[in-house]
Amino acid sequence: VQLVESGGGLVQAGGSLRLSCVASDFNFKDYAIAWFRQAPGTEREGVACIRPSNGDIFFAGAVKDRFIISADSPKKTVYLQMNSLKPEDTGVYYCTALSLLGNGDVNIATVLARHDAEFDYRGQGTQVTVSS
């Protein structure tokens, strides 16, 4: 089972990047997929999440109205379109998968608040650096 992120890089403030998270070897639609980020010396921060089976989405306040999350289920890929980037968006971005099997009533708004250990899979991350 794998989650592989790509699309990170160096961008100037105000610019855009699109991150991809490709899942393999599990049933994509049985999971919620969430993006987190972590900058050196800071706690991990939830960014956005999506439930590919029904399209429910949720964003952290810091990125709402700037980021867009979407899923391509046949490709088992979740995208995070990041616009109007700010230096404070800098960090390692990684995607995680939370199983919804037997727990179909999970409120998408609660996914980003879950402890790291509650997620079933996690990718290695991709670095995003926003220069001022």
ABEGO torsion letter per residue (X at the ends): XBBBBBGBEBBBBGBBBBBBBBBBGBBAAABBBBBBBBBBGBBBBBABBBBAAAGBBBBBAAABGABBBBBBAAAGBBBBBBBGBBAAABEBBBBBBBBABGBAABBAAAAAABBAAABABBBAEBBBBBBX
